[in-house]
Amino acid sequence: MDHAKPLPSYLVQRYHGWKATTYSENKAWYRRLAEDGQRPRAMVVSCCDSRVHVTSIFGADQGEFFIHRNIANLVPPYEPDGEPHGTSAAVEFAVTALKVAHLIVLGHSNCGGVNGCHAMCSGKAPELEEKSSFVGRWMDILRPGYERVVSIPDETQQLRALEKEAVLVSLENLMSFPFVKEAVEQERLSLHGLWTDVGEGALQQYNPDSSIFEEI
């Protein structure tokens, strides 16, 4: 591990500031979390994008959300092939071990991963078609969503629609997991699709009755 370096000084300073204030003022709560284990009520699948701050959006406390982040907040289909699957493992743990009551997929505006998928599927990013592209192969999950929006004439609207398709494709794929499907059918788990506009601070939720995202 010779390539590992010490943290940048500004992060060290921020840590000491947190330890002296937030931690010190809530020491009993942090120790309780450590000793009693986590009991999150919800799992959130969100994008890696640094502009998406899940806990801030919902004013969540530490220990409240089980959060999994990946490129474009995607959940792949159920594939029990014996290979490593990080997102699928997180979903399995949340549903079968933590027994969360809610599973939320949170998409967002100006998503770089979605933009890359659009460019790849429209032939503008051949480098993402390469087998060696981790991003490209991950964004293959969203290809069905691209096919559903490709007929939209305006490219800006097409991209916005594809961002929301990333949420819908993930919800569809979640139901391919037997343990998710069973929990939903037994009403032990509810699935939720959300999309947030980073610049406007808006939050929309998918309404399956109207098949549209509606402002919260």
C-alpha positions, 0 to 999 in steps of 0.5 A: 500500500505504498501509494496511500498518502496522508489526508489533505490538511483541510480534511484533517481540520474538518474532522477535528472540528466535527469531533470537537463539536457535533460528536462531543455534543452527541457522544451518547447517541453515537455510542448507542449507534455503535453498541446497538447496531443500525436500524435504518427505516429506509434504504436510498439508492442515489447517484455518486454525484457530489451535488446529491446530498441525501441526508441534507435533502431529508434532514436525516440523522446518522443511522436513519438511512442505509445509503448506496451510491453508484453511477446514475443511481442504477439497480441492475437486474437480478443476476445470481451468477456467482460474480461480485455485485455491489449494488445487488449485495447492498439491496439484499442486505437492506431487505433481508437483514436490515428489513428496511420498510422503504426502498427509495431510488433517487435520481437527479438533474444534470446527471453525468452518467445519464448524459454518458449513456445518452451519448453512448446510445446515440453513437456520440461516445464510441469509447464507452462502447469498449469492453474495457469501459466500466462506465459504459458497461454499467450504463448498459443497464439504462439502454431500455430507458433510452429506447423509451425516450429516443423519439422525443425530438428535443435533446434537452427534454430527452436527457431530462426524461432519461434521468427519470428513466434511470429511476424507473428502470431501477424500480423495474429491476428491483422487482426482479429480485425474489426477496424484494418482490416477496417483501413488496407483495407482503406489504413489508416493503414499499418502493419509491421513485424520486427525482431532484432538481439540484439547482432548484431544490425541487423534489418529484416523486413517481406516481404509478397511477398517472405514470408521471413524476409529480412535485412534492 
